[in-house]
Amino acid sequence: MIQETSAAAYDTIDRITDEQIVYNELEKGVATDLELCDRLGWTINRITGRRNKLFKNGKVKKMYKKENPSGRYAIVWGVVA
């Protein structure tokens, strides 16, 4: 059983979400989803869901498209100023 004081202390902990981590990384510089994977060491599936939510909430935007190593074009994402 968790003590009431332990539960209260746990509630005061500042938790950083995966979305915040993705946002913080984009604040450092624009990136494609694959570049974010490389920077954070995460899988593409972990990146795209978090970045999609940031996009839908108006926190990041499409900056431009660039060719990736496979020859396909990818969206470069950046934070909304």
C-alpha positions in Angstrom: 0.0 0.0 0.0 1.3 3.5 -0.9 1.4 6.0 1.9 -0.6 9.1 1.5 2.5 11.3 1.7 4.3 9.2 -0.9 1.3 9.6 -3.3 1.3 13.4 -2.7 5.0 13.6 -3.3 4.7 11.6 -6.6 2.0 14.0 -7.8 4.4 17.0 -7.4 7.1 15.5 -9.7 7.5 17.4 -13.0 7.1 14.8 -15.7 8.4 15.5 -19.2 6.4 13.9 -21.9 7.7 12.4 -25.2 5.9 15.2 -27.0 7.9 17.7 -25.0 11.1 15.9 -25.8 10.3 16.0 -29.5 9.4 19.7 -29.3 12.6 20.5 -27.4 14.6 18.8 -30.1 12.9 20.8 -32.8 13.6 24.0 -30.9 17.3 23.1 -31.4 16.8 23.0 -35.2 14.5 21.9 -37.9 14.4 18.1 -38.8 12.6 15.4 -40.7 11.1 12.5 -38.8 14.0 10.3 -39.6 16.5 13.0 -38.4 14.6 13.1 -35.1 14.9 9.3 -34.9 18.7 9.7 -35.3 18.9 12.5 -32.8 16.8 10.9 -30.1 17.6 7.2 -30.8 13.9 6.4 -31.1 11.9 4.4 -33.6 10.0 6.2 -36.3 6.7 5.0 -34.7 7.6 6.7 -31.5 8.4 10.0 -33.3 5.5 10.3 -35.7 2.7 10.0 -33.2 4.2 12.7 -30.9 5.1 15.0 -33.8 1.5 14.6 -35.3 0.0 15.7 -32.0 2.3 18.7 -31.8 1.3 19.6 -35.4 -2.4 19.2 -34.7 -2.0 21.4 -31.6 -0.3 24.1 -33.7 3.1 23.8 -32.0 5.1 22.7 -35.0 4.7 23.3 -38.7 5.9 22.1 -42.0 8.9 24.2 -43.1 9.8 22.7 -46.5 10.6 19.3 -48.1 14.0 17.9 -48.8 15.4 14.7 -50.3 16.3 12.0 -47.9 19.1 9.4 -48.4 16.6 7.0 -50.1 15.8 9.6 -52.8 12.3 10.3 -51.5 11.2 13.7 -50.2 10.5 14.2 -46.6 8.8 17.1 -44.7 11.2 19.2 -42.6 9.5 20.2 -39.3 10.1 23.2 -37.1 8.5 25.0 -34.2 5.9 27.7 -34.6 7.4 31.0 -33.7 
